[in-house]
Amino acid sequence: QRRQVPPRVKPPEFPKRTERVSRTQPGPYSEQEKALLDGRLGVWLRALGTARQCMPKKATTAEWDESRCQARVSHARGTLALSMGEFEAGAQYLWPEEALFLIDKGTLVLTMDGLETSFQRAMAVLLPRSGFTLQEYLAYSHFRRTGYVVRRNERKFGDGGQAGEVQPSFAVWAPNSFKRKGVPPNFHVIVQPVDAEPLSQDVFDLLIEELGDVKLCVVDKGTLAISTLKSVRFPRPEALDENNPFLDKDMEGSEKSEDYLIVPDDLSHL
């Protein structure tokens, strides 16, 4: 019996971001403005409601291994998955967050109990088993989509207290610079929800000293605020001019105190 090929769904059309409507006067919307807003909202809703398609001939296939909490790759296609997971006895195993990302991109067909898994089911099953929070997955997905190679952080730091509790979630390599051995990551990422307790200066000092380049990713629902932690040196009060507290009169001969600085990198909406 000939296999039936499902009809191809037309890709969704999104409204152009440059088409904006400005209002100069406050007040209720006119009928024309309401119709314009409803029309554009309808375009977005139809696009978001379009069924996701995955072409099996061009997608990687994997089977969920519950005993390992990993996805065992059966047929690898493309180059994206080569920098993911780990290899053992000739087989490649993907971590849950990696499998979720590939399913979301439509480049992985994951089967669980012999059935293909949708992204919604994979999210409900894999994310609790990944050991990561939703905020961490959003950060992982953001860096992956921008071209970075993102892997679980295997290096621990701190020997107790807040420094021992706060650990980087990911190690990140720039595009085309990742190798499984011998190449250190370009930076590490710490992910925190927006309502988390702020890190102390001692923790910042340890992070910068032991890990080098560190980025702090604060997640508020679908918005990511990414900042770089950098070590800066400030002159002590006795080394400042009395008439101008911002002018250092003897930078070379005075002792400097070290502090940290948070430099905003990016604000990303997912």
ABEGO torsion letter per residue (X at the ends): XBBBBBBBBBBBBBBBAABBBBBABBEBBBAAAAAAAAAAAAAAAAAAABBBBBBAAABBBBBBBAAAGBBBBABBBEAAAAABEBBBGGBBBBBAAAAAAAAAAGABBBBBGGBBBBAAAAAAAAAAAAGBBAAAAAAAAAAAAAGBBBBBBABBBEAEEAAAABBBABBBBBBGABBABGBBBABBBBBBBAABBBBBAAAAAAAAAAAEBBBBBBBBEABBBBBBBBBBBBBBAAABBAABAABBABAAABBBBBBBBBBBABBBBX
